[in-house]
Amino acid sequence: MNLFIDFLHQRYAGVTQVVGCALYDILRALEQNYSNHKHILLFAQQLCGYIDSSSFRYMLLLSELCYECLPWNSYRDFEILAQVLYPHLEDEYIEDLVVEVNSFSESSISPKSVVDYLVTLLLRDQDPKVLKMNQKLLEGPVREVGYMSETEYLMALDKLAPGTPDRLRHHLFVQALNGHQHDHMVSEQGGVTEDQVGVARHQGSARDSMSIESLSYVTAYLSVLQDLPVLREKCSQLVDVTIASGRIPKRGM
């Protein structure tokens, strides 16, 4: 939340009254609309520090795939999306997801209903890609269980998202770390200064490391961002094959 308030101060040149009004309007809009719009709920969770900010970036990429790459003629189009997004899942698990999204959409599939379902998975900590990235990060060598320093994380990304720019990796790690420190120190002390954040960053391993749980969202985002052109092409190919043959080809065929 503090990072968002800092952004508002920069946006409105530090005019406290304007920042206060803008913040009130935004929070009021979130309160009024979050129940009907899953993206708004995700944004609110992010502001509260319950979920890393990369989760929203990740979901925007998934939304792009949903709206631009699939025709949504039936709920089976979700099977295509799941095969492309979650290649590590077994066919039985993908079938369970297809049944669940059909029920969630009340048998009326659309890009919006699918995106809402994917956001729901994310908010439930059930997103398959995020869970997979969490598992992969936990397998890496770390000096503190459940946490990674930036050096440790960048080494892990060399395997999990090797095509992503170093500058972007660094930026997202620092942003996640700063956001975590802001939220933690605000909850403990009722306020925080930039000097306190700077001191905290150099105190103990937990202060200059980030939880693997939070980094899982960053990694999922970077993985999809890196592979987005390939994912789009795979979706297009599967749609063409399905239209021509009348059925979705099994993986490996």
ABEGO torsion letter per residue (X at the ends): XAAAAAAAAAAAGGBAAAAAAAAAAAAAAAAAAAAABAAAAAAAAAAAGABBAAAAAAAAAAAAAAAAABAGABAAAAAAAAAAABAABBAAAAAAAAAAAAAAAGGBBBAAAAAAAAAAAAAAGABAAAAAAAAAAAABBBABBGBBBAAAAAAAAAAABAABBAAAAAAAAAAAAAAAAAAAAAAAAGEBBAAAAAAAAABEAAAABBBAAAAAAAAAAAAAAAAAAAAAAAAAAAAAAAAAAGBBBBBGX
